[in-house]
Amino acid sequence: MTRSWRKLAVPALFLAGLAAAGWLGTRYGLDLAAETSVAVLLPDAVAAPLKPGQRVTFVELGSEGCKPCEAMKPVMRALRDRHPEQVQVVFHDVRKDPSQAGRYRIRLIPTQVFLLPDGTEFFRHEGYLPLEEVEKVLRGMGVGTAKEEG
């Protein structure tokens, strides 16, 4: 009897957890089906404003055909357009060049890595990251808005 109870308890607990997560999502307006896998938490430290000629680097690690990775393409284009003098945008297709996945120690794609001008990692995110959230991180890195740059 104890064994059959255990066989039923594990799946029942799993389903109860899923139901609770769904209720919490509905109750608090969370989109649990969103493709973002890690909550965006801005770093505590704020970098000094960039000096003329300094650039930060936004590294996108993903792959062609990956839906969240494809959704990041317009974000990368917007960054290139808005901050051409302050942000270098780099894309690595980790299926074509797996060494980049090891270099940046990624666990899933897409992953965004934000590097200060000296190459120090400032922030990292896994999953789709909306442009507004990318801009928040960049402001924390000392990048001005497009209007301030112009």
N, C-alpha and C positions, 0 to 999 in steps of 0.2 A: 504494500500500500504506500509506503514512504517513497519508493522509487517512482511510482506512477505520478504521485503528487509533484515530485521534482520535475518530471518531464513536462507537466502542465504549468508549473509555476514560472519557469524562465520565460516561455513565450507570453504568458499572461502579463508578467511584469514589463516586458518589452512593449507590448501593445498599450499597456496603461501609461507608460512613459511617452509614447507617441501621442496618445490622446491628450495627455496633460500639456505637452508641447504645443499641440494644435489649439487647445483652449487658451493657453497663455498668449499665443500669437494673435488669436482673434480678440481676446480681451484687451491687449495692450497695443494692437495695431502693428504687430511685427509681421514682416513678410518672410516666413520661414522657408518659403520655396525659392527665395531669391538666390542668384548665383554667387553672391558674395559669401565667402566661407569664413572670413574673419572680420569681426567688428572693427570699424575704423576708430582707433584711439590715437589722438594726436600725441606726439611725444611731449614730455614735460619740458625739455630744454628747447629754447628758441635760439637759433643761430643768429649771429650778427648779420646786419644787412650786407648784401654782396657789394664788394668794391667794384668800380668800373673794370670791365674786362673779365671778371670772375664768372664762372658758370657752374651750376650744379648739374648733376646727371640723373635723369630718370631712366632706369633700366626696366624694360618690360620683357619678361621671360614667358614665352608661350609657344604656340604652334599654329600653323595654318590648319584650318578646319575645326579647331576647338571653338565652340560657340562663345564662351566668355572671352576667349582671346580675341576673336573677331570683333566682339563688342568693344574691345579696348582700342581698336584702330582709330575710330573717330576721336577718341580722347587724345591719342598720341598726335594726330594731325592738329587738333586744337592747340595743344601745347607748343608745337612747332610754330604755329601761326601767332600765338599770343606772346610767347617769350623767346623769340629767336636769339636774342643776345644773352639771355640769362640761363636758359635750360637746354642742355643737350639731351635729345631723346634717342635712346638706343633700343633696338628690338633684337632679341636673340630667339631664333626658332630652335628650341631644345631637342626637337626630334631630328632636325638636320644636323645640329651640333650639340650632342649630349654633354660635351665638356663644360659648356656654360652652366648647365644644371648643377654639376659638381662644384664649379667655381663659386657659384652663389648659394650653394647648399639649399636648393629649393626642394619642397616636398610635393607641390602640386602646381598646376598651371591654371590660369596665369598667376604670376607673382610679380609684384612691382618692388623695386629696390631704389631708394632715393639716396644719392651720394653727394656729400658736400664737395666743394672745390678741391679739397686735399685728398679725396677718395674715401673718406670715412663714411661708413653707412650711417645715415641719419634716421631712416625709417624703412619699414618693410611691410608689405600687405599681401595676402593671398586671396585670390578670387577677383571678380570684377570690381573695379574701383571707379565710381563716377567722377567726372571732371571736377565737380564742385569739391569733392573730398581731396582730389589730387591738388587742387589749388590751395586748399587749407594747409596741406603739408608743405607745399612750396613756399607759402607765406611764412611759415615757421622756419624755413631754411633761409629766409632773407630775400626771397624773390618778390618783386613788386608786381602790382597788377599791370595789365596791358596799358592802361591810361597813364599810370605813373611812369612806365618805361618810355612812353612816347613823348 
